[in-house]
Amino acid sequence: MNRHAKRILVLIVGWAFILLGIAGLFLPILQGVLFLLVGLIILSSEYVWAHHLLAKIKERFPKLGRVADQATEKAKAWMQRLTGQPRTD
């Protein structure tokens, strides 16, 4: 998978989670905050503002920050398996 296609995929998936999170704030069947957090984690690899916002959230809510870090590591491993890249642990 080339770099440009990967970037577009990351942006589409990240913004989709953000939109689902916004909808989830108003709809009782979706977990809005969870989708927003996942969207921020995904977008933080492409946008500086998302990275800074995620850092502020981690600072304010340390437990949530640990969960976000674990989710980030799992997402990286998943993306490496998906793209066929060797793991660099």
N, CA, C and O atoms as CSV, one atom per row, in Angstrom:
chain,resi,resn,atom,element,x,y,z
A,1,MET,N,N,0.859,-1.165,0.000
A,1,MET,CA,C,0.000,0.000,0.000
A,1,MET,C,C,0.908,1.231,0.000
A,1,MET,O,O,1.782,1.363,0.857
A,2,ASN,N,N,0.701,2.121,-0.955
A,2,ASN,CA,C,1.601,3.267,-1.020
A,2,ASN,C,C,1.231,4.317,0.030
A,2,ASN,O,O,0.144,4.293,0.608
A,3,ARG,N,N,2.138,5.205,0.247
A,3,ARG,CA,C,2.014,6.191,1.326
A,3,ARG,C,C,0.805,7.108,1.133
A,3,ARG,O,O,0.105,7.423,2.095
A,4,HIS,N,N,0.565,7.529,-0.086
A,4,HIS,CA,C,-0.546,8.442,-0.364
A,4,HIS,C,C,-1.896,7.761,-0.092
A,4,HIS,O,O,-2.793,8.365,0.497
A,5,ALA,N,N,-2.029,6.522,-0.517
A,5,ALA,CA,C,-3.276,5.786,-0.288
A,5,ALA,C,C,-3.497,5.546,1.200
A,5,ALA,O,O,-4.626,5.626,1.685
A,6,LYS,N,N,-2.413,5.249,1.926
A,6,LYS,CA,C,-2.522,5.025,3.367
A,6,LYS,C,C,-2.976,6.303,4.073
A,6,LYS,O,O,-3.811,6.251,4.977
A,7,ARG,N,N,-2.430,7.442,3.665
A,7,ARG,CA,C,-2.802,8.715,4.278
A,7,ARG,C,C,-4.282,9.021,4.036
A,7,ARG,O,O,-4.990,9.459,4.943
A,8,ILE,N,N,-4.740,8.786,2.806
A,8,ILE,CA,C,-6.149,9.033,2.496
A,8,ILE,C,C,-7.046,8.111,3.322
A,8,ILE,O,O,-8.078,8.542,3.837
A,9,LEU,N,N,-6.651,6.845,3.445
A,9,LEU,CA,C,-7.426,5.897,4.239
A,9,LEU,C,C,-7.490,6.324,5.702
A,9,LEU,O,O,-8.551,6.258,6.323
A,10,VAL,N,N,-6.365,6.760,6.252
A,10,VAL,CA,C,-6.322,7.213,7.646
A,10,VAL,C,C,-7.235,8.429,7.850
A,10,VAL,O,O,-7.966,8.505,8.838
A,11,LEU,N,N,-7.185,9.366,6.917
A,11,LEU,CA,C,-8.025,10.560,7.028
A,11,LEU,C,C,-9.509,10.213,6.936
A,11,LEU,O,O,-10.315,10.734,7.707
A,12,ILE,N,N,-9.872,9.349,6.012
A,12,ILE,CA,C,-11.280,8.972,5.862
A,12,ILE,C,C,-11.787,8.257,7.115
A,12,ILE,O,O,-12.857,8.581,7.630
A,13,VAL,N,N,-11.023,7.295,7.596
A,13,VAL,CA,C,-11.444,6.541,8.779
A,13,VAL,C,C,-11.486,7.449,10.014
A,13,VAL,O,O,-12.430,7.386,10.801
A,14,GLY,N,N,-10.469,8.287,10.179
A,14,GLY,CA,C,-10.436,9.191,11.334
A,14,GLY,C,C,-11.608,10.153,11.356
A,14,GLY,O,O,-12.264,10.322,12.383
A,15,TRP,N,N,-11.870,10.784,10.217
A,15,TRP,CA,C,-12.997,11.726,10.164
A,15,TRP,C,C,-14.336,11.011,10.281
A,15,TRP,O,O,-15.291,11.580,10.810
A,16,ALA,N,N,-14.424,9.776,9.799
A,16,ALA,CA,C,-15.665,9.003,9.958
A,16,ALA,C,C,-15.943,8.757,11.437
A,16,ALA,O,O,-17.085,8.875,11.883
A,17,PHE,N,N,-14.906,8.417,12.197
A,17,PHE,CA,C,-15.086,8.222,13.636
A,17,PHE,C,C,-15.469,9.533,14.324
A,17,PHE,O,O,-16.304,9.535,15.228
A,18,ILE,N,N,-14.874,10.635,13.907
A,18,ILE,CA,C,-15.242,11.932,14.490
A,18,ILE,C,C,-16.715,12.230,14.217
A,18,ILE,O,O,-17.435,12.652,15.121
A,19,LEU,N,N,-17.168,12.017,12.990
A,19,LEU,CA,C,-18.573,12.264,12.658
A,19,LEU,C,C,-19.508,11.334,13.425
A,19,LEU,O,O,-20.563,11.760,13.894
A,20,LEU,N,N,-19.121,10.062,13.553
A,20,LEU,CA,C,-19.921,9.142,14.355
A,20,LEU,C,C,-19.956,9.581,15.819
A,20,LEU,O,O,-20.979,9.449,16.490
A,21,GLY,N,N,-18.841,10.097,16.303
A,21,GLY,CA,C,-18.789,10.582,17.683
A,21,GLY,C,C,-19.707,11.767,17.902
A,21,GLY,O,O,-20.388,11.850,18.924
A,22,ILE,N,N,-19.728,12.680,16.950
A,22,ILE,CA,C,-20.625,13.841,17.064
A,22,ILE,C,C,-22.069,13.373,17.043
A,22,ILE,O,O,-22.887,13.843,17.834
A,23,ALA,N,N,-22.392,12.447,16.139
A,23,ALA,CA,C,-23.752,11.903,16.097
A,23,ALA,C,C,-24.067,11.165,17.394
A,23,ALA,O,O,-25.188,11.233,17.898
A,24,GLY,N,N,-23.083,10.467,17.926
A,24,GLY,CA,C,-23.271,9.709,19.164
A,24,GLY,C,C,-23.532,10.578,20.378
A,24,GLY,O,O,-24.098,10.111,21.366
A,25,LEU,N,N,-23.128,11.831,20.317
A,25,LEU,CA,C,-23.420,12.735,21.434
A,25,LEU,C,C,-24.918,13.013,21.534
A,25,LEU,O,O,-25.421,13.360,22.603
A,26,PHE,N,N,-25.627,12.860,20.417
A,26,PHE,CA,C,-27.055,13.151,20.382
A,26,PHE,C,C,-27.924,11.895,20.306
A,26,PHE,O,O,-29.091,11.926,20.697
A,27,LEU,N,N,-27.367,10.800,19.808
A,27,LEU,CA,C,-28.125,9.555,19.675
A,27,LEU,C,C,-27.780,8.613,20.820
A,27,LEU,O,O,-26.602,8.424,21.126
A,28,PRO,N,N,-28.775,8.026,21.450
A,28,PRO,CA,C,-28.494,7.165,22.608
A,28,PRO,C,C,-27.869,5.815,22.251
A,28,PRO,O,O,-27.357,5.132,23.138
A,29,ILE,N,N,-27.898,5.414,20.983
A,29,ILE,CA,C,-27.386,4.087,20.635
A,29,ILE,C,C,-25.888,4.083,20.338
A,29,ILE,O,O,-25.285,3.012,20.266
A,30,LEU,N,N,-25.276,5.246,20.163
A,30,LEU,CA,C,-23.835,5.330,19.889
A,30,LEU,C,C,-23.096,5.901,21.092
A,30,LEU,O,O,-23.625,6.743,21.817
A,31,GLN,N,N,-21.887,5.439,21.293
A,31,GLN,CA,C,-21.024,5.971,22.352
A,31,GLN,C,C,-20.210,7.123,21.772
A,31,GLN,O,O,-19.117,6.912,21.247
A,32,GLY,N,N,-20.742,8.336,21.868
A,32,GLY,CA,C,-20.134,9.491,21.225
A,32,GLY,C,C,-18.718,9.779,21.662
A,32,GLY,O,O,-17.850,10.019,20.823
A,33,VAL,N,N,-18.466,9.762,22.954
A,33,VAL,CA,C,-17.139,10.090,23.474
A,33,VAL,C,C,-16.115,9.058,23.010
A,33,VAL,O,O,-14.986,9.408,22.668
A,34,LEU,N,N,-16.508,7.797,23.001
A,34,LEU,CA,C,-15.600,6.740,22.558
A,34,LEU,C,C,-15.220,6.921,21.089
A,34,LEU,O,O,-14.046,6.815,20.733
A,35,PHE,N,N,-16.211,7.193,20.236
A,35,PHE,CA,C,-15.924,7.402,18.819
A,35,PHE,C,C,-15.066,8.646,18.606
A,35,PHE,O,O,-14.182,8.648,17.749
A,36,LEU,N,N,-15.316,9.692,19.370
A,36,LEU,CA,C,-14.487,10.899,19.255
A,36,LEU,C,C,-13.042,10.608,19.632
A,36,LEU,O,O,-12.115,11.064,18.962
A,37,LEU,N,N,-12.855,9.850,20.704
A,37,LEU,CA,C,-11.505,9.510,21.151
A,37,LEU,C,C,-10.778,8.660,20.103
A,37,LEU,O,O,-9.608,8.903,19.809
A,38,VAL,N,N,-11.462,7.681,19.551
A,38,VAL,CA,C,-10.850,6.839,18.517
A,38,VAL,C,C,-10.497,7.686,17.295
A,38,VAL,O,O,-9.424,7.523,16.714
A,39,GLY,N,N,-11.390,8.579,16.909
A,39,GLY,CA,C,-11.109,9.464,15.781
A,39,GLY,C,C,-9.900,10.339,16.027
A,39,GLY,O,O,-9.080,10.541,15.130
A,40,LEU,N,N,-9.782,10.865,17.246
A,40,LEU,CA,C,-8.614,11.689,17.595
A,40,LEU,C,C,-7.326,10.879,17.555
A,40,LEU,O,O,-6.295,11.361,17.085
A,41,ILE,N,N,-7.392,9.647,18.050
A,41,ILE,CA,C,-6.200,8.796,18.028
A,41,ILE,C,C,-5.754,8.558,16.592
A,41,ILE,O,O,-4.563,8.621,16.287
A,42,ILE,N,N,-6.705,8.288,15.718
A,42,ILE,CA,C,-6.371,8.032,14.317
A,42,ILE,C,C,-5.839,9.297,13.650
A,42,ILE,O,O,-4.827,9.251,12.951
A,43,LEU,N,N,-6.511,10.416,13.860
A,43,LEU,CA,C,-6.108,11.657,13.198
A,43,LEU,C,C,-4.829,12.259,13.778
A,43,LEU,O,O,-4.177,13.071,13.122
A,44,SER,N,N,-4.466,11.870,14.997
A,44,SER,CA,C,-3.264,12.450,15.610
A,44,SER,C,C,-1.992,12.071,14.860
A,44,SER,O,O,-0.959,12.718,15.032
A,45,SER,N,N,-2.053,11.035,14.034
A,45,SER,CA,C,-0.876,10.680,13.244
A,45,SER,C,C,-0.709,11.592,12.031
A,45,SER,O,O,0.362,11.622,11.423
A,46,GLU,N,N,-1.761,12.340,11.672
A,46,GLU,CA,C,-1.715,13.204,10.491
A,46,GLU,C,C,-1.822,14.692,10.807
A,46,GLU,O,O,-1.305,15.523,10.061
A,47,TYR,N,N,-2.489,15.034,11.906
A,47,TYR,CA,C,-2.731,16.437,12.238
A,47,TYR,C,C,-2.090,16.794,13.575
A,47,TYR,O,O,-2.235,16.067,14.558
A,48,VAL,N,N,-1.388,17.909,13.599
A,48,VAL,CA,C,-0.748,18.376,14.831
A,48,VAL,C,C,-1.798,18.777,15.864
A,48,VAL,O,O,-1.632,18.495,17.050
A,49,TRP,N,N,-2.889,19.438,15.424
A,49,TRP,CA,C,-3.914,19.876,16.363
A,49,TRP,C,C,-4.557,18.682,17.066
A,49,TRP,O,O,-4.888,18.776,18.248
A,50,ALA,N,N,-4.740,17.568,16.366
A,50,ALA,CA,C,-5.327,16.377,16.988
A,50,ALA,C,C,-4.344,15.771,17.991
A,50,ALA,O,O,-4.745,15.290,19.051
A,51,HIS,N,N,-3.060,15.800,17.649
A,51,HIS,CA,C,-2.034,15.296,18.565
A,51,HIS,C,C,-1.997,16.128,19.848
A,51,HIS,O,O,-1.912,15.575,20.945
A,52,HIS,N,N,-2.061,17.449,19.715
A,52,HIS,CA,C,-2.041,18.330,20.893
A,52,HIS,C,C,-3.304,18.154,21.740
A,52,HIS,O,O,-3.234,18.127,22.969
A,53,LEU,N,N,-4.449,18.035,21.084
A,53,LEU,CA,C,-5.699,17.834,21.818
A,53,LEU,C,C,-5.681,16.503,22.561
A,53,LEU,O,O,-6.129,16.425,23.704
A,54,LEU,N,N,-5.172,15.470,21.928
A,54,LEU,CA,C,-5.063,14.170,22.581
A,54,LEU,C,C,-4.100,14.237,23.765
A,54,LEU,O,O,-4.347,13.609,24.795
A,55,ALA,N,N,-3.013,14.984,23.632
A,55,ALA,CA,C,-2.063,15.145,24.740
A,55,ALA,C,C,-2.722,15.865,25.917
A,55,ALA,O,O,-2.496,15.500,27.070
A,56,LYS,N,N,-3.530,16.878,25.636
A,56,LYS,CA,C,-4.240,17.582,26.705
A,56,LYS,C,C,-5.230,16.664,27.409
A,56,LYS,O,O,-5.365,16.705,28.632
A,57,ILE,N,N,-5.918,15.841,26.637
A,57,ILE,CA,C,-6.874,14.894,27.223
A,57,ILE,C,C,-6.138,13.888,28.100
A,57,ILE,O,O,-6.597,13.564,29.195
A,58,LYS,N,N,-4.993,13.393,27.622
A,58,LYS,CA,C,-4.203,12.442,28.402
A,58,LYS,C,C,-3.695,13.064,29.693
A,58,LYS,O,O,-3.634,12.392,30.723
A,59,GLU,N,N,-3.329,14.341,29.649
A,59,GLU,CA,C,-2.840,15.034,30.835
A,59,GLU,C,C,-3.961,15.227,31.856
A,59,GLU,O,O,-3.758,15.057,33.059
A,60,ARG,N,N,-5.124,15.578,31.367
A,60,ARG,CA,C,-6.258,15.837,32.264
A,60,ARG,C,C,-6.868,14.550,32.819
A,60,ARG,O,O,-7.309,14.509,33.968
A,61,PHE,N,N,-6.888,13.505,31.999
A,61,PHE,CA,C,-7.476,12.225,32.388
A,61,PHE,C,C,-6.440,11.115,32.193
A,61,PHE,O,O,-6.426,10.464,31.148
A,62,PRO,N,N,-5.575,10.891,33.184
A,62,PRO,CA,C,-4.471,9.928,33.026
A,62,PRO,C,C,-4.931,8.502,32.711
A,62,PRO,O,O,-4.303,7.820,31.902
A,63,LYS,N,N,-6.009,8.047,33.333
A,63,LYS,CA,C,-6.483,6.684,33.068
A,63,LYS,C,C,-6.934,6.555,31.616
A,63,LYS,O,O,-6.640,5.558,30.957
A,64,LEU,N,N,-7.628,7.538,31.133
A,64,LEU,CA,C,-8.056,7.546,29.740
A,64,LEU,C,C,-6.844,7.597,28.813
A,64,LEU,O,O,-6.855,7.010,27.732
A,65,GLY,N,N,-5.809,8.300,29.242
A,65,GLY,CA,C,-4.576,8.376,28.470
A,65,GLY,C,C,-3.900,7.023,28.336
A,65,GLY,O,O,-3.382,6.686,27.271
A,66,ARG,N,N,-3.905,6.241,29.423
A,66,ARG,CA,C,-3.307,4.901,29.363
A,66,ARG,C,C,-4.096,4.001,28.415
A,66,ARG,O,O,-3.518,3.231,27.648
A,67,VAL,N,N,-5.405,4.107,28.477
A,67,VAL,CA,C,-6.247,3.314,27.574
A,67,VAL,C,C,-6.006,3.738,26.127
A,67,VAL,O,O,-5.944,2.894,25.234
A,68,ALA,N,N,-5.871,5.043,25.894
A,68,ALA,CA,C,-5.619,5.550,24.546
A,68,ALA,C,C,-4.263,5.062,24.039
A,68,ALA,O,O,-4.137,4.714,22.865
A,69,ASP,N,N,-3.250,5.031,24.904
A,69,ASP,CA,C,-1.925,4.538,24.497
A,69,ASP,C,C,-1.982,3.060,24.119
A,69,ASP,O,O,-1.370,2.641,23.136
A,70,GLN,N,N,-2.723,2.268,24.905
A,70,GLN,CA,C,-2.874,0.846,24.583
A,70,GLN,C,C,-3.597,0.666,23.257
A,70,GLN,O,O,-3.224,-0.182,22.446
A,71,ALA,N,N,-4.627,1.466,23.044
A,71,ALA,CA,C,-5.379,1.388,21.791
A,71,ALA,C,C,-4.503,1.786,20.611
A,71,ALA,O,O,-4.601,1.194,19.536
A,72,THR,N,N,-3.654,2.780,20.804
A,72,THR,CA,C,-2.744,3.212,19.741
A,72,THR,C,C,-1.782,2.095,19.362
A,72,THR,O,O,-1.539,1.863,18.178
A,73,GLU,N,N,-1.237,1.405,20.345
A,73,GLU,CA,C,-0.311,0.304,20.074
A,73,GLU,C,C,-1.012,-0.831,19.338
A,73,GLU,O,O,-0.450,-1.417,18.413
A,74,LYS,N,N,-2.244,-1.140,19.750
A,74,LYS,CA,C,-3.002,-2.190,19.064
A,74,LYS,C,C,-3.312,-1.785,17.626
A,74,LYS,O,O,-3.252,-2.613,16.717
A,75,ALA,N,N,-3.642,-0.516,17.423
A,75,ALA,CA,C,-3.952,-0.031,16.077
A,75,ALA,C,C,-2.716,-0.076,15.184
A,75,ALA,O,O,-2.813,-0.418,14.006
A,76,LYS,N,N,-1.550,0.269,15.741
A,76,LYS,CA,C,-0.316,0.204,14.958
A,76,LYS,C,C,-0.022,-1.231,14.539
A,76,LYS,O,O,0.346,-1.485,13.392
A,77,ALA,N,N,-0.185,-2.171,15.472
A,77,ALA,CA,C,0.063,-3.577,15.151
A,77,ALA,C,C,-0.923,-4.060,14.099
A,77,ALA,O,O,-0.546,-4.811,13.200
A,78,TRP,N,N,-2.162,-3.647,14.196
A,78,TRP,CA,C,-3.185,-4.028,13.222
A,78,TRP,C,C,-2.857,-3.470,11.841
A,78,TRP,O,O,-2.978,-4.175,10.840
A,79,MET,N,N,-2.444,-2.210,11.787
A,79,MET,CA,C,-2.096,-1.592,10.503
A,79,MET,C,C,-0.869,-2.265,9.886
A,79,MET,O,O,-0.800,-2.424,8.667
A,80,GLN,N,N,0.089,-2.658,10.709
A,80,GLN,CA,C,1.273,-3.337,10.188
A,80,GLN,C,C,0.900,-4.692,9.604
A,80,GLN,O,O,1.424,-5.080,8.560
A,81,ARG,N,N,-0.003,-5.420,10.266
A,81,ARG,CA,C,-0.455,-6.688,9.723
A,81,ARG,C,C,-1.234,-6.477,8.437
A,81,ARG,O,O,-1.085,-7.241,7.484
A,82,LEU,N,N,-2.057,-5.452,8.408
A,82,LEU,CA,C,-2.894,-5.160,7.242
A,82,LEU,C,C,-2.054,-4.795,6.025
A,82,LEU,O,O,-2.341,-5.235,4.912
A,83,THR,N,N,-1.015,-3.988,6.239
A,83,THR,CA,C,-0.183,-3.549,5.123
A,83,THR,C,C,0.967,-4.501,4.832
A,83,THR,O,O,1.677,-4.315,3.843
A,84,GLY,N,N,1.168,-5.511,5.662
A,84,GLY,CA,C,2.214,-6.488,5.423
A,84,GLY,C,C,3.598,-6.028,5.818
A,84,GLY,O,O,4.588,-6.627,5.398
A,85,GLN,N,N,3.690,-4.974,6.620
A,85,GLN,CA,C,4.990,-4.475,7.063
A,85,GLN,C,C,5.461,-5.297,8.262
A,85,GLN,O,O,4.641,-5.729,9.072
A,86,PRO,N,N,6.763,-5.516,8.386
A,86,PRO,CA,C,7.278,-6.233,9.551
A,86,PRO,C,C,7.136,-5.384,10.809
A,86,PRO,O,O,7.196,-4.156,10.761
A,87,ARG,N,N,6.948,-6.068,11.936
A,87,ARG,CA,C,6.809,-5.369,13.219
A,87,ARG,C,C,8.155,-4.818,13.656
A,87,ARG,O,O,9.198,-5.428,13.419
A,88,THR,N,N,8.120,-3.657,14.296
A,88,THR,CA,C,9.350,-3.020,14.789
A,88,THR,C,C,9.219,-2.754,16.272
A,88,THR,O,O,9.270,-1.602,16.703
A,89,ASP,N,N,9.049,-3.814,17.069
A,89,ASP,CA,C,8.891,-3.660,18.533
A,89,ASP,C,C,10.174,-3.425,19.219
A,89,ASP,O,O,10.204,-3.278,20.441
